Amino acid sequence: MVNIFHSNASIFLRKRCRVKTGHLHCENSPWMILITNLTTFENYCFNIFLLCFKVHLISWAASLGSRESWVPAAPLQPRYVNNWPITHWPGSSHHEDPHARPCYFTGLQGVGNGIRRWQKFEGNDVHGSLAEKQNPQQTQVITSYDNQGTQLTVEVHPRDAMPQLLKKFSLAKRLQGDKNGNTRPRQPGAKDAHAYPWDRSSLKSMPLDLRQFEKLDSYASQVTVKSGLDELVSDLLQEAHSDLERVRVIWIWICHHIEYDVEAAQEKDRQAFKPTDILRTQKTNCDGYAGLFERMCRIAGVQCMTVPGYSKGFGYQTGQSFSGEFDHAWNAVYLEGRWHLVDSTWGSGLVDSATSKFTFLYNEFYFLTHPALFIEDHFPDNKNWQLLKPPQSLKQFENNMYHKSEFYNKGMLSAHPETSVIKTVNGKATITIESCAPTLFMFMLNGKQEHGLLSLRKNGMKLDIYPPTVGTHKLQIFAKGNSDIYSSVLEYTLKCNYVDIGVQLPAELHQPVGPSWFSEQMGIVKPSHPDPIIHTSDGRCSVSFGVDEGISVLASLHGDEGPITEETGRRYIFQLHREKRAELKVQLPQAGKFALKIFVKKRLEPGNYVFVFSYLLCCTNTKVNWPMFPESFGNWGQDNELLEPLSGVLPANRNVPFKLKLHGIAKALVKGQDTWPLTLNREGYWEGSCSTAGCQEIYVMVLENANHNFYSYILKYKVNSQ
């Protein structure tokens, strides 16, 4: 740290390096240079000497001219010594007029080869001398970086700023140094690196119990800006008692108060945001987020760096390449002897790709993210800031599968394939996801929930996709997790060069398919068919499963061929109940593929039936042409059982036998042209027969109370025309 004080003004040069404590006074000069904590001091003596010499020239030139008449002169020309930008002052190496007046600093911040911006913090630019005369209390700041990310900052303070400056220094731990005398933020090394790939141990780069932050987060999110940045940080630190908590309150405040400026992000030549402007407008771009976070951390005494690089953020297309200027910036903070990564831009919310509007939506994932996960969507300009061993190449970054933050937030562990572009095999692609807990999933192929079979597993899911056409397709996978909202977790690009026409799936095949942990949770257990696909050679099948007490089941059949409406689709299913099991007898109207959809509802609760899962029924027998089952009415009880006739269409001019199990009734009869009573046998079945002669419809009717004369309709049959 190099501190230079003058009787007229205080110029503070801040160079992040290792120093030994000492004082250096310039002969015959009002300047005092305070050197603190410079280890490897010899390596920097030449640089410090040059800086001191330039400053001495400033003082000397200032003493020759009026303090009130300083005006901007020619722009500064940068020179480099040991990769440090050393300002070349007019008159220092050329023999110009000794009365030439010094010019003010203006800073062009070049971060590596990436985002370049003009820095104008609390002071004015090179054209702002008038404002300087009118506002002599303002501070001039210049910041620059070398190719290794090392920062040089120069602040020019008014002469009466010494008490505030010393107070600021006393708050900054970086000026005190550690036990080894180090004050410059240490460059990342082997002790900072985490193993790659991710070991699934934690989403964070250090052990954290987020419950410990509940009160702190609530406090930080409610702090308001009163005056300037220093006071804001001071207010935030009132409840923070460690470096981790200091970083946390700054992170929470920024994520809940600073809005992403979409318009500014789209302007290539826009100047950098000043912290004062960010506090006033509460808007900025990624540079502003990172710069503000670093500034606030430094005020709080926590070492922090801004890291530029490439990102897979707003506007990213699966499989795209990266080149040219960097498009994003984030931060590294030094906590408990190790570097950690944060991105307050992405922690604050998201931009809707359709409307290009920002929405505050706090994302915990980007706070102290495990580096092996952070690398999936952040590629720094300097590989050391990956904090990984081994580090990843840009090509690997481009080709690796991009798991969105919600993938991990919702408990996902891995996905296969691990590449974002998939080629189908025989018209099919299979994706599997492993999760740490049961999770609901859904998918969209080209924006529609079609052409796939998604089955749930206790530890994830399996998805088989059958693109309907040759070409490139977009596949999105969503997960629900513990919330009520499905969030996008993965995106794939499918390349299909062959379509199997025989695998066309019904449009009404809703997901998931097949019974799973979710159907058990909804009250359907021990299914007769655990697999999602049922093949039938004669067009008939029977599916049964246990049903929890108080649960009602509803089923419907859907196909893409034939005039089957939702109402008639239910007529090809006849539901029976035996003890605590439900049986669905299904007859298909023709060959093809059909979706058998299962719904449930609690009997005593109002509301609609809830979809649980689907079966895919397949029949290749072209001779299949089954009629519908008889139509049932509301008085057909859940525990009733129909043995015969099961066909809803009866032959004409025939005697047809009837056999049913009916509960809680006094009498039963069949009504056609005439009325035929049914009798109760020893096994508890009501049975009898009737003639269909002269009838178009046949009804089964019951008398529930022997003291009443009102019969209710429970079943309806149609009679074939002669």
C-alpha distance (Angstrom), angle and dihedral (degrees) to the residues before:
residue distance angle dihedral
M1 . . .
V2 3.78 . .
N3 3.82 116.6 .
I4 3.80 118.4 -173.9
F5 3.80 119.6 -172.0
H6 3.81 127.5 -173.4
S7 3.78 129.5 -171.4
N8 3.81 90.5 -119.7
A9 3.77 100.4 35.7
S10 3.76 139.0 3.4
I11 3.75 116.1 -125.7
F12 3.77 113.9 -169.8
L13 3.80 116.6 -165.1
R14 3.74 112.3 -166.8
K15 3.78 117.6 -165.8
R16 3.77 117.5 173.1
C17 3.80 102.1 -131.5
R18 3.78 141.9 112.3
V19 3.76 114.7 -81.7
K20 3.79 143.3 178.8
T21 3.76 119.9 -136.6
G22 3.77 117.2 -99.0
H23 3.80 146.7 118.4
L24 3.77 129.0 -117.0
H25 3.79 123.1 -167.0
C26 3.80 122.8 -166.9
E27 3.78 114.6 -132.3
N28 3.81 114.1 -109.9
S29 3.78 90.3 -0.9
P30 3.80 132.6 118.8
W31 3.82 88.3 -141.8
M32 3.75 123.8 103.4
I33 3.79 118.7 -166.0
L34 3.79 115.6 -156.2
I35 3.80 113.4 -159.2
T36 3.79 115.4 -166.6
N37 3.78 130.7 -179.5
L38 3.82 102.3 -8.3
T39 3.81 110.5 162.1
T40 3.77 114.3 178.4
F41 3.80 81.3 29.7
E42 3.78 91.8 162.3
N43 3.81 91.3 62.5
Y44 3.79 90.8 60.1
C45 3.82 101.9 36.7
F46 3.76 92.4 101.2
N47 3.79 93.1 51.0
I48 3.80 92.6 47.2
F49 3.76 91.8 47.2
L50 3.80 90.5 53.4
L51 3.79 91.8 48.4
C52 3.79 92.3 48.8
F53 3.76 91.1 47.4
K54 3.81 92.1 52.2
V55 3.78 91.5 47.9
H56 3.78 91.2 49.0
L57 3.78 88.3 54.0
I58 3.79 89.7 51.8
S59 3.78 90.7 53.1
W60 3.75 92.2 45.9
A61 3.80 92.7 49.1
A62 3.80 91.2 45.8
S63 3.79 91.5 53.5
L64 3.79 89.6 57.5
G65 3.78 95.5 52.6
S66 3.76 135.8 50.0
R67 3.76 114.0 -84.2
E68 3.77 90.3 -138.1
S69 3.79 95.5 50.3
W70 3.80 101.8 60.8
V71 3.79 109.9 134.2
P72 3.79 132.1 176.0
A73 3.77 115.8 -85.0
A74 3.79 130.4 -174.1
P75 3.81 117.1 -30.1
L76 3.78 118.1 -92.3
Q77 3.78 118.6 -98.3
P78 3.81 113.9 -145.6
R79 3.77 121.8 -131.0
Y80 3.77 125.6 -173.5
V81 3.79 128.5 -135.4
N82 3.81 115.3 177.9
N83 3.82 88.7 -14.5
W84 3.83 91.0 -54.6
P85 3.82 116.9 124.8
I86 3.83 105.1 -123.6
T87 3.79 113.3 -170.7
H88 3.79 113.8 -121.4
W89 3.76 106.3 -140.4
P90 3.78 120.4 -150.3
G91 3.75 105.9 -106.7
S92 3.79 97.9 21.0
S93 3.78 99.0 97.7
H94 3.81 99.1 8.0
H95 3.77 122.4 65.6
E96 3.76 98.5 -115.5
D97 3.75 127.9 154.1
P98 3.83 107.6 -60.0
H99 3.80 87.6 -141.5
A100 3.80 91.4 61.1
R101 3.81 108.8 128.1
P102 3.77 121.2 -124.1
C103 3.78 120.0 -111.1
Y104 3.76 129.1 -131.0
F105 3.81 125.0 -103.7
T106 3.77 122.2 -102.4
G107 3.77 119.1 177.8
L108 3.78 131.8 -137.0
Q109 3.77 106.5 -170.4
G110 3.79 112.8 -153.2
V111 3.76 111.4 -174.9
G112 3.78 105.6 -160.4
N113 3.79 107.7 -64.3
G114 3.76 91.8 -37.6
I115 3.77 139.5 75.6
R116 3.80 111.8 10.8
R117 3.75 121.4 -169.7
W118 3.77 141.9 160.3
Q119 3.78 110.6 -104.9
K120 3.80 115.0 -143.9
F121 3.77 108.2 163.9
E122 3.78 121.3 159.8
G123 3.79 96.0 -24.7
N124 3.79 137.1 60.0
D125 3.78 133.0 -94.5
V126 3.76 128.9 -106.6
H127 3.77 90.8 -78.8
G128 3.79 95.0 51.0
S129 3.81 104.2 90.6
L130 3.78 93.3 121.5
A131 3.75 91.3 55.0
E132 3.80 88.7 48.1
K133 3.78 91.1 56.0
Q134 3.78 91.1 48.0
N135 3.81 94.8 43.9
P136 3.82 106.0 33.2
Q137 3.81 91.8 165.2
Q138 3.80 94.8 69.1
T139 3.79 121.9 107.9
Q140 3.78 125.4 -127.2
V141 3.81 117.2 -142.9
I142 3.79 133.5 -173.6
T143 3.80 122.7 -177.8
S144 3.78 128.0 -176.4
Y145 3.81 137.9 167.0
D146 3.75 133.4 -148.4
N147 3.79 124.3 -139.9
Q148 3.80 91.5 -88.2
G149 3.78 92.6 56.3
T150 3.83 94.4 -102.7
Q151 3.78 112.4 150.9
L152 3.79 131.4 -142.0
T153 3.80 117.3 -168.7
V154 3.81 126.7 -179.6
E155 3.81 121.3 -168.2
V156 3.82 122.8 -170.9
H157 3.83 110.3 -156.6
P158 3.83 129.9 -171.9
R159 3.79 115.9 -106.3
D160 3.80 94.2 -105.7
A161 3.79 92.6 55.8
M162 3.81 94.5 84.5
P163 3.84 97.4 101.4
Q164 3.81 92.7 48.6
L165 3.78 90.4 44.0
L166 3.79 92.8 52.7
K167 3.79 89.8 46.6
K168 3.78 89.2 52.0
F169 3.79 90.5 50.1
S170 3.79 91.9 50.4
L171 3.81 90.4 55.8
A172 3.77 94.2 50.3
K173 3.76 113.1 88.6
R174 3.74 89.9 -167.2
L175 3.83 88.9 72.2
Q176 3.78 91.9 53.6
G177 3.77 94.2 55.4
D178 3.76 129.3 -150.8
K179 3.80 126.5 -84.7
N180 3.81 89.2 -77.2
G181 3.79 93.4 50.1
N182 3.82 95.2 -108.1
T183 3.79 118.5 150.6
R184 3.77 103.6 154.8
P185 3.84 111.9 90.2
R186 3.75 104.4 -98.1
Q187 3.78 115.8 -118.4
P188 3.82 112.3 -116.4
G189 3.77 115.1 -90.3
A190 3.79 142.4 167.2
K191 3.81 93.8 -60.7
D192 3.82 90.0 58.9
A193 3.81 95.6 51.0
H194 3.80 122.6 104.7
A195 3.78 124.7 -157.9
Y196 3.80 119.3 -95.5
P197 3.00 129.8 -114.0
W198 3.80 102.8 44.2
D199 3.80 113.9 -91.5
R200 3.85 93.0 -150.1
S201 3.80 90.5 -123.3
S202 3.80 97.8 121.3
L203 3.79 143.2 -19.3
K204 3.81 88.4 -128.5
S205 3.78 131.8 71.9
M206 3.81 91.6 -132.4
P207 3.82 133.7 29.7
L208 3.81 109.1 -82.4
D209 3.78 136.0 172.7
L210 3.78 103.2 -159.7
R211 3.80 90.4 -161.9
Q212 3.80 88.3 72.2
F213 3.82 88.5 64.8
E214 3.81 97.6 53.5
K215 3.82 97.1 99.5
L216 3.79 92.4 35.5
D217 3.82 92.4 51.0
S218 3.80 91.5 48.5
Y219 3.79 90.7 51.2
A220 3.82 95.7 45.8
S221 3.80 94.3 48.0
Q222 3.82 90.7 56.5
V223 3.81 98.5 48.9
T224 3.81 111.8 112.0
V225 3.79 132.3 -154.4
K226 3.79 110.8 -102.7
S227 3.78 105.0 169.2
G228 3.77 124.1 -32.4
L229 3.76 141.9 -7.8
D230 3.80 96.1 -91.5
E231 3.80 92.6 55.5
L232 3.81 91.2 45.9
V233 3.81 91.5 53.9
S234 3.80 90.3 45.1
D235 3.81 90.4 53.7
L236 3.80 92.0 48.0
L237 3.79 92.5 50.3
Q238 3.80 92.8 56.5
E239 3.80 90.1 91.2
A240 3.82 98.0 30.8
H241 3.80 117.8 95.4
S242 3.80 103.8 170.3
D243 3.79 138.1 38.2
L244 3.80 89.1 -104.2
E245 3.80 91.3 53.8
R246 3.82 91.1 45.2
V247 3.78 90.6 54.4
R248 3.80 90.1 44.8
V249 3.82 96.2 54.5
I250 3.81 91.4 47.3
W251 3.82 90.6 48.6
I252 3.81 93.3 47.9
W253 3.79 93.4 46.9
I254 3.80 94.3 50.5
C255 3.82 93.7 44.0
H256 3.81 91.9 52.1
H257 3.80 100.4 39.9
I258 3.81 110.5 30.7
E259 3.79 117.5 78.3
Y260 3.79 123.0 -153.4
D261 3.82 109.4 -111.7
V262 3.80 103.2 -138.9
E263 3.81 94.2 -177.1
A264 3.80 92.6 51.3
A265 3.79 91.4 48.5
Q266 3.80 90.5 56.0
E267 3.82 93.9 52.3
K268 3.79 109.6 89.9
D269 3.81 98.2 -162.7
R270 3.79 99.5 40.3
Q271 3.80 114.8 134.5
A272 3.77 120.4 -117.1
F273 3.78 119.6 -86.8
K274 3.80 116.4 -107.0
P275 3.79 114.2 -134.5
T276 3.80 88.0 -121.7
D277 3.81 90.3 54.9
I278 3.80 91.4 47.2
L279 3.80 91.0 52.8
R280 3.80 90.8 47.5
T281 3.82 98.7 46.7
Q282 3.82 96.3 24.1
K283 3.81 86.8 -142.4
T284 3.79 132.2 108.8
N285 3.79 145.6 137.9
C286 3.79 128.5 -107.6
D287 3.83 92.1 -80.2
G288 3.78 89.2 53.9
Y289 3.80 93.2 48.3
A290 3.80 92.0 50.8
G291 3.81 93.9 42.5
L292 3.80 92.9 48.4
F293 3.79 92.1 46.9
E294 3.80 91.6 50.7
R295 3.81 92.7 46.2
M296 3.80 93.1 50.2
C297 3.81 92.2 46.4
R298 3.78 91.0 51.7
I299 3.79 91.5 50.1
A300 3.80 87.1 50.9
G301 3.80 90.3 51.4
V302 3.80 97.4 -109.9
Q303 3.79 120.9 131.2
C304 3.79 110.1 -117.9
M305 3.79 136.5 167.0
T306 3.80 133.1 -164.2
V307 3.80 111.9 -128.6
P308 3.83 120.4 -161.3
G309 3.77 124.3 -160.3
Y310 3.80 149.0 113.5
S311 3.80 123.6 -51.8
K312 3.78 141.0 -168.1
G313 3.77 93.5 -134.7
F314 3.79 137.9 118.2
G315 3.80 109.2 -3.7
Y316 3.80 95.3 15.6
Q317 3.80 114.6 147.7
T318 3.80 120.2 -153.4
G319 3.79 110.4 -98.6
Q320 3.81 96.9 9.9
S321 3.82 122.8 150.4
F322 3.81 126.2 -125.5
S323 3.80 127.0 -137.1
G324 3.79 141.0 139.0
E325 3.79 123.3 29.1
F326 3.76 120.1 10.1
D327 3.78 114.9 -103.7
H328 3.80 103.4 -156.5
A329 3.80 145.3 35.1
W330 3.79 133.0 -157.2
N331 3.80 138.5 161.4
A332 3.78 144.1 -99.9
V333 3.81 118.9 -154.3
Y334 3.78 127.6 -164.7
L335 3.80 112.0 -130.2
E336 3.78 130.7 163.0
G337 3.80 93.4 -8.9
R338 3.78 96.4 -50.6
W339 3.81 140.1 85.2
H340 3.82 119.5 -111.7
L341 3.82 133.2 -174.2
V342 3.82 130.4 -123.6
D343 3.80 134.9 170.5
S344 3.81 111.8 -164.0
T345 3.83 91.3 177.7
W346 3.78 92.5 64.6
G347 3.78 92.2 34.0
S348 3.81 91.6 62.6
G349 3.81 100.8 58.0
L350 3.76 145.8 -70.3
V351 3.79 142.7 -84.4
D352 3.80 119.1 -121.6
S353 3.80 106.3 -125.3
A354 3.81 91.1 -150.4
T355 3.83 98.5 50.0
S356 3.84 100.5 20.7
K357 3.79 88.2 -133.1
F358 3.79 125.3 139.6
T359 3.81 121.4 -126.1
F360 3.79 124.6 -169.1
L361 3.80 105.8 -120.2
Y362 3.78 113.8 154.4
N363 3.81 114.1 -132.8
E364 3.79 115.9 -165.0
F365 3.80 91.5 -172.4
Y366 3.81 95.0 83.3
F367 3.81 95.6 56.4
L368 3.82 110.2 98.8
T369 3.80 90.0 -21.7
H370 3.79 118.0 -167.7
P371 3.85 104.6 -100.2
A372 3.82 92.4 -130.2
L373 3.82 87.3 61.7
F374 3.81 96.5 36.6
I375 3.81 90.6 59.3
E376 3.80 90.5 64.0
D377 3.80 91.5 77.1
H378 3.85 104.4 9.8
F379 3.80 123.4 66.3
P380 3.85 112.4 178.5
D381 3.80 125.3 -147.7
N382 3.80 89.6 -121.6
K383 3.82 114.6 51.2
N384 3.82 90.2 -146.1
W385 3.81 88.6 70.3
Q386 3.80 89.7 62.6
L387 3.83 84.8 76.9
L388 3.80 88.0 -150.0
K389 3.76 138.6 127.2
P390 2.90 111.4 -123.3
P391 3.82 98.7 21.3
Q392 3.79 118.6 -136.2
S393 3.80 125.5 -116.7
L394 3.78 123.0 -128.0
K395 3.81 89.1 -110.3
Q396 3.79 90.5 55.4
F397 3.80 89.6 48.1
E398 3.81 90.3 53.4
N399 3.81 95.2 46.2
N400 3.80 100.9 38.8
M401 3.78 118.8 101.5
Y402 3.80 112.1 -95.6
H403 3.79 111.0 -133.4
K404 3.79 108.0 -169.2
S405 3.79 118.6 -131.5
E406 3.81 90.4 -104.1
F407 3.80 88.3 60.0
Y408 3.79 88.1 69.5
N409 3.81 97.1 30.2
K410 3.81 89.0 60.4
G411 3.78 94.3 49.5
M412 3.81 103.1 -96.3
L413 3.79 116.9 153.7
S414 3.80 106.7 -178.4
A415 3.79 144.5 -14.6
H416 3.77 133.9 -151.4
P417 3.01 131.8 -114.8
E418 3.79 93.7 42.5
T419 3.81 94.0 -154.6
S420 3.79 124.4 83.6
V421 3.82 94.2 -136.1
I422 3.84 117.3 64.0
K423 3.79 128.3 -172.5
T424 3.80 114.6 -150.3
V425 3.80 121.2 -123.4
N426 3.81 114.0 -142.7
G427 3.79 88.5 -15.7
K428 3.81 95.1 -52.4
A429 3.81 137.3 102.8
T430 3.81 124.9 -171.8
I431 3.81 124.9 -154.9
T432 3.79 124.3 -175.3
I433 3.80 128.7 -171.8
E434 3.78 127.6 -164.6
S435 3.79 118.4 -151.8
C436 3.78 133.8 -178.9
A437 3.83 92.1 -127.7
P438 3.82 138.6 19.6
T439 3.81 108.4 -72.7
L440 3.79 136.2 179.0
F441 3.81 117.2 -123.7
M442 3.77 138.5 -173.5
F443 3.81 133.9 178.4
M444 3.78 140.8 -154.8
L445 3.79 125.1 -153.1
N446 3.80 110.0 -161.2
G447 3.80 89.1 -18.4
K448 3.84 96.9 -50.5
Q449 3.79 132.9 97.1
E450 3.79 93.3 -128.2
H451 3.81 143.2 107.5
G452 3.78 97.5 39.6
L453 3.79 146.5 93.1
L454 3.81 113.8 -141.8
S455 3.80 116.8 -174.1
L456 3.79 123.3 -175.5
R457 3.77 124.4 -131.5
K458 3.78 130.2 -170.6
N459 3.78 89.3 -111.9
G460 3.80 100.6 33.9
M461 3.78 138.8 -50.3
K462 3.79 145.8 -78.8
L463 3.80 123.3 -137.0
D464 3.81 126.3 -168.5
I465 3.81 112.5 -166.8
Y466 3.82 125.7 -164.1
P467 3.83 109.3 -171.5
P468 3.83 109.6 -145.8
T469 3.82 95.5 -140.9
V470 3.77 140.5 30.0
G471 3.80 114.0 -97.6
T472 3.80 139.7 52.3
H473 3.80 121.2 -28.1
K474 3.81 134.5 -175.3
L475 3.79 116.4 -130.6
Q476 3.80 121.0 -168.1
I477 3.80 124.0 -173.3
F478 3.80 122.1 -159.4
A479 3.81 131.3 -166.8
K480 3.78 130.6 -162.8
G481 3.79 104.2 -159.8
N482 3.81 116.1 168.8
S483 3.81 94.3 -29.4
D484 3.81 129.7 81.6
I485 3.80 91.9 -120.4
Y486 3.79 128.8 82.0
S487 3.80 111.0 -132.7
S488 3.79 128.7 -163.9
V489 3.81 109.2 -106.7
L490 3.83 104.9 163.7
E491 3.78 139.8 21.5
Y492 3.80 125.9 -165.1
T493 3.77 134.1 -177.3
L494 3.81 111.1 -139.1
K495 3.79 120.6 -155.9
C496 3.80 111.3 -162.1
N497 3.82 123.6 -173.1
Y498 3.80 98.0 168.2
V499 3.83 135.5 40.9
D500 3.80 122.6 -157.9
I501 3.81 103.1 -146.6
G502 3.79 90.8 -164.9
V503 3.80 92.0 65.4
Q504 3.80 98.3 62.9
L505 3.81 108.1 141.7
P506 3.82 127.3 -148.0
A507 3.80 113.2 -95.2
E508 3.84 89.4 -133.1
L509 3.78 93.3 56.9
H510 3.79 98.5 121.8
Q511 3.80 122.4 -162.2
P512 2.95 140.5 -77.2
V513 3.79 102.6 45.9
G514 3.78 121.5 -154.0
P515 3.81 130.7 15.4
S516 3.81 117.6 -62.5
W517 3.80 144.3 154.7
F518 3.81 86.6 -63.5
S519 3.82 94.1 58.3
E520 3.81 88.5 49.1
Q521 3.78 88.7 51.6
M522 3.82 88.8 51.9
G523 3.82 93.0 52.2
I524 3.83 103.7 -93.1
V525 3.81 112.5 118.9
K526 3.81 141.4 167.5
P527 3.82 98.1 17.5
S528 3.80 120.1 -159.6
H529 3.82 89.1 -135.5
P530 3.84 112.7 41.7
D531 3.81 92.6 174.5
P532 3.82 118.9 83.0
I533 3.84 95.1 -132.6
I534 3.83 122.5 67.7
H535 3.82 120.4 -171.3
T536 3.80 119.3 -158.6
S537 3.79 125.7 -175.2
D538 3.82 97.7 -166.3
G539 3.80 98.6 37.1
R540 3.82 94.8 -107.0
C541 3.79 132.8 101.2
S542 3.77 140.6 161.0
V543 3.80 122.2 -140.7
S544 3.78 122.2 -171.8
F545 3.80 137.1 176.5
G546 3.78 140.6 164.4
V547 3.80 117.4 -92.3
D548 3.80 124.7 -153.0
E549 3.78 119.1 -122.8
G550 3.81 113.5 -79.8
I551 3.83 95.6 17.2
S552 3.81 122.3 126.7
V553 3.79 119.9 -157.3
L554 3.81 127.7 -149.9
A555 3.83 126.4 -176.6
S556 3.80 135.3 -172.9
L557 3.81 135.2 -174.1
H558 3.82 123.4 -137.0
G559 3.81 132.2 -176.8
D560 3.78 136.2 165.9
E561 3.81 95.2 -130.7
G562 3.80 128.8 66.9
P563 3.81 131.6 19.7
I564 3.82 96.5 -65.3
T565 3.78 113.6 150.8
E566 3.80 124.3 -170.9
E567 3.82 89.4 -100.5
T568 3.79 96.5 48.1
G569 3.80 89.3 42.4
R570 3.78 89.0 66.9
R571 3.84 89.6 53.6
Y572 3.82 90.7 67.0
I573 3.81 88.2 62.3
F574 3.75 124.5 67.8
Q575 3.76 117.0 -168.4
L576 3.80 123.0 -148.6
H577 3.79 131.0 -178.6
R578 3.79 125.0 -151.2
E579 3.77 114.8 178.6
K580 3.86 104.4 -55.0
R581 3.78 97.0 -17.3
A582 3.78 129.5 89.3
E583 3.78 122.4 -149.8
L584 3.80 125.2 -159.6
K585 3.79 114.8 -159.5
V586 3.80 109.2 -161.0
Q587 3.81 129.2 -166.0
L588 3.80 118.6 -176.4
P589 3.82 120.0 -139.4
Q590 3.82 91.9 -144.1
A591 3.77 143.3 -16.1
G592 3.80 118.3 -66.4
K593 3.79 141.6 73.7
F594 3.79 121.5 -47.8
A595 3.79 136.7 -177.4
L596 3.80 115.4 -131.7
K597 3.81 104.2 -161.7
I598 3.81 121.2 -161.5
F599 3.83 123.0 -154.2
V600 3.81 131.3 180.0
K601 3.78 137.8 -165.3
K602 3.79 136.5 178.3
R603 3.78 105.8 -111.4
L604 3.78 97.5 -139.9
E605 3.81 95.8 46.0
P606 3.81 124.8 81.4
G607 3.77 121.3 -124.6
N608 3.76 139.8 68.9
Y609 3.76 132.2 -53.3
V610 3.81 114.3 -88.0
F611 3.80 122.0 -134.1
V612 3.82 112.7 -118.7
F613 3.81 109.7 170.7
S614 3.82 145.7 -37.8
Y615 3.78 136.3 -124.1
L616 3.80 120.6 -147.2
L617 3.83 109.1 -136.4
C618 3.81 116.3 -160.9
C619 3.81 127.5 -168.8
T620 3.81 126.5 169.0
N621 3.83 97.1 179.0
T622 3.81 105.1 113.8
K623 3.83 91.3 -164.7
V624 3.79 92.3 67.4
N625 3.81 112.6 116.4
W626 3.79 109.1 149.2
P627 3.82 121.2 175.6
M628 3.78 124.6 -128.5
F629 3.79 123.3 -88.6
P630 3.84 118.7 -107.2
E631 3.76 115.6 -76.5
S632 3.82 113.1 -104.8
F633 3.79 126.8 -151.2
G634 3.76 133.6 -148.3
N635 3.79 94.7 -87.6
W636 3.78 91.6 59.7
G637 3.80 98.1 109.5
Q638 3.79 125.1 -133.8
D639 3.81 90.8 -120.4
N640 3.81 96.1 47.6
E641 3.78 118.2 113.6
L642 3.81 129.9 -153.9
L643 3.78 117.4 -157.8
E644 3.80 99.4 167.5
P645 2.94 147.3 51.8
L646 3.83 95.2 18.4
S647 3.80 95.6 170.0
G648 3.76 113.7 90.8
V649 3.83 90.8 -147.9
L650 3.81 116.6 65.4
P651 3.81 126.6 -159.9
A652 3.81 117.0 -106.1
N653 3.80 122.8 -108.5
R654 3.77 94.7 13.4
N655 3.80 136.7 123.2
V656 3.82 103.6 -121.7
P657 3.86 121.6 -162.6
F658 3.83 118.9 -135.4
K659 3.80 127.0 -158.4
L660 3.81 123.7 173.2
K661 3.79 140.5 156.7
L662 3.80 108.9 -135.0
H663 3.80 125.3 177.8
G664 3.80 128.9 -148.0
I665 3.79 99.6 7.4
A666 3.82 133.7 125.8
K667 3.80 100.9 -154.5
A668 3.84 139.7 5.1
L669 3.80 132.4 -164.6
V670 3.82 143.3 168.9
K671 3.80 117.4 -126.2
G672 3.79 125.1 -159.3
Q673 3.78 127.6 123.3
D674 3.79 83.2 -26.6
T675 3.80 135.2 11.8
W676 3.85 123.1 -99.9
P677 3.81 119.3 -171.6
L678 3.81 121.8 -138.6
T679 3.81 120.8 -138.6
L680 3.80 129.1 -146.3
N681 3.84 113.5 -120.0
R682 3.79 129.1 -158.2
E683 3.83 93.3 -92.5
G684 3.80 90.3 58.7
Y685 3.82 97.2 -105.5
W686 3.77 125.3 131.7
E687 3.79 109.0 -136.0
G688 3.80 142.2 169.8
S689 3.82 139.7 112.4
C690 3.79 141.6 -107.9
S691 3.82 139.3 -164.5
T692 3.80 120.4 -114.4
A693 3.82 92.8 -158.7
G694 3.79 111.4 132.8
C695 3.83 92.9 2.7
Q696 3.78 133.4 121.8
E697 3.82 95.1 179.7
I698 3.81 135.7 25.6
Y699 3.84 123.9 -159.4
V700 3.80 133.3 -163.9
M701 3.82 110.6 -145.7
V702 3.82 133.3 -174.8
L703 3.80 137.4 -161.3
E704 3.79 108.7 -143.5
N705 3.82 97.8 -172.8
A706 3.79 121.9 40.2
N707 3.81 90.0 -150.3
H708 3.81 91.1 59.9
N709 3.79 130.7 70.8
F710 3.86 97.1 -153.1
Y711 3.82 116.0 111.0
S712 3.84 122.1 -160.9
Y713 3.80 126.7 -145.8
I714 3.80 113.4 -121.7
L715 3.87 104.8 162.3
K716 3.78 136.0 25.7
Y717 3.85 128.1 -161.7
K718 3.77 130.5 -173.8
V719 3.82 122.5 -139.6
N720 3.78 121.6 -137.5
S721 3.78 114.8 -115.7
Q722 3.81 114.3 -110.6
